[in-house]
Amino acid sequence: MTDATSDLLTLQVWLSPAFPVGGFTYSHGLEWAIEAGDVVSAVSLEAWLGDVLLHGAGRSDAIFLTHAHAATTGDDLDRLAQVIELAAAFQPSKERRLEATAQGAAFVRAVTDTWDDGGFADLLGRITPHFPAPLFPAVPWTHAVAVGVAAAVAGIAVEAAAPAYVQAFAGNVVSAGVRAVPLGQSDGLRVLKRLAPVVRRIAAEAATARLDDVGGAAIRADIASMKHETQYTRLFRS
């Protein structure tokens, strides 16, 4: 088995819906968008998700993942701590912070318990003092940053990890749409196929983006995550 094949298999496991991070319980505000009538079909789901990827969390997460990977590879713990803290602070609502950090913490636990040869646990021990109590009850891992760090520790290239993560993010939102609009499975797959060039573009742009380039304009999606907090009936946690 080649190293590239081994890395691909690892990413497939880490970013699979079966990996225990609870991704299926989050919709990234999509549930409110459906309730509000913004997303009612495969076409409107593709438009909504495309904007989130290009102008919202998809782009920002790819940049955070890339910089977390670089800081870990360079063993620059001060820089890594900055990325971790900024990624957590960047969440625009209570539910989006829960979505990002709950999945991040679950990912860290799962990788440490099942997929680590000691390197990941060692890094966790060395980064924790950068987040002293009581200011930080725990290291505020977001999912994107945790995946970037784990990939770097495992020797997986960011060129593989970044698009795989963005694709998994898109797949999770599409899955929520298939269940909540509702849509057929075939419609969901077509949306994912048509968004594949967007995923590649985001990952490629993140490779050269500065941390200062993080930012977004998916304002409706941010508002959706806030509105979802008081939505009367909810299937999802965000």
Residue pairs with C-beta under 8 A, 6 or more apart in sequence:
3 155
4 160
7 154
7 155
7 156
7 157
7 160
8 160
10 115
10 154
10 156
11 151
11 156
11 160
11 161
11 164
12 164
13 19
13 115
14 107
14 111
14 115
14 147
14 150
15 147
15 164
15 165
15 167
15 168
16 168
17 23
17 24
17 171
17 172
17 175
19 107
19 110
20 106
20 110
21 102
21 103
21 106
21 107
21 110
21 143
22 102
22 103
22 106
23 103
23 168
23 172
24 172
24 175
24 176
25 236
25 237
26 99
26 103
26 172
26 176
26 236
26 237
26 238
27 173
27 176
27 177
27 180
27 228
27 235
27 236
27 238
28 52
28 57
28 96
28 99
28 172
28 173
28 176
28 221
28 225
28 238
29 95
29 96
29 221
29 222
29 223
29 224
29 225
29 227
29 228
29 238
30 39
30 45
30 48
30 49
30 173
30 176
30 177
30 180
30 224
30 236
31 176
31 180
31 228
31 231
31 234
31 235
31 236
31 238
32 224
32 225
32 227
32 228
32 231
33 39
33 48
33 220
33 221
33 224
34 40
34 177
34 180
34 181
35 231
36 224
36 227
38 44
38 48
38 220
38 224
39 45
39 48
39 177
39 181
40 181
41 181
41 183
42 183
42 187
42 188
42 190
42 191
45 174
45 177
45 181
45 183
45 191
46 191
46 194
46 195
48 221
49 170
49 173
49 174
49 177
49 191
49 195
50 195
50 198
51 218
51 220
51 221
52 58
52 173
52 218
52 221
53 59
53 166
53 169
53 170
53 195
53 198
53 199
53 202
54 198
54 201
54 202
55 216
55 217
55 218
56 216
56 217
56 218
56 221
56 222
57 96
57 169
57 216
57 218
57 221
58 166
58 169
58 170
58 198
58 199
58 202
59 202
59 205
59 206
59 216
60 90
60 214
60 215
60 216
61 87
61 142
61 143
61 144
61 165
61 166
61 169
62 144
62 162
62 165
62 166
62 202
62 203
62 205
62 206
63 206
63 209
63 211
63 213
63 214
64 83
64 86
64 87
64 90
64 142
64 144
64 145
64 148
64 214
65 144
65 145
65 147
65 148
65 158
65 161
65 162
65 165
65 206
66 148
66 158
66 162
66 206
66 207
66 209
67 79
67 83
67 148
67 211
68 80
68 83
68 84
68 87
68 144
68 145
68 148
68 149
68 152
69 148
69 149
69 151
69 152
69 158
69 161
69 162
70 79
70 152
70 158
71 77
71 79
71 80
71 83
72 80
72 123
72 148
72 149
72 152
72 153
73 152
77 126
77 127
77 130
78 130
80 127
80 149
81 127
81 130
81 131
82 211
83 145
83 211
84 127
84 130
84 131
84 139
84 140
84 141
84 142
84 145
85 131
85 140
86 211
86 214
87 100
87 140
87 142
87 144
87 145
88 97
88 100
88 101
88 140
88 141
88 142
90 214
91 97
91 99
91 100
91 101
91 142
92 222
92 225
92 226
93 222
93 225
93 226
93 229
94 229
95 225
95 226
95 228
95 229
95 237
95 238
96 222
96 225
96 238
98 237
98 238
99 237
99 238
100 142
100 143
100 144
101 140
101 141
101 142
103 142
103 143
104 140
104 141
104 142
104 143
104 144
104 145
104 146
105 138
105 141
107 141
107 143
107 146
107 147
107 150
108 124
108 141
108 146
108 150
111 120
111 146
111 150
112 120
112 121
112 124
115 150
115 154
116 153
119 153
119 154
120 149
120 150
120 153
120 154
123 149
123 153
124 139
127 139
128 139
130 139
131 138
131 139
131 140
144 165
147 161
147 165
148 158
148 161
148 162
148 165
151 157
151 158
151 160
151 161
152 158
158 207
159 203
159 207
162 202
162 203
162 206
162 207
163 199
163 200
163 202
163 203
166 199
166 202
166 203
167 192
167 196
167 199
170 192
170 195
170 199
171 192
174 188
174 191
174 192
175 188
176 236
177 183
177 188
177 191
178 184
178 185
178 187
178 188
179 235
180 235
180 236
216 222
225 238
228 234
228 236
228 238
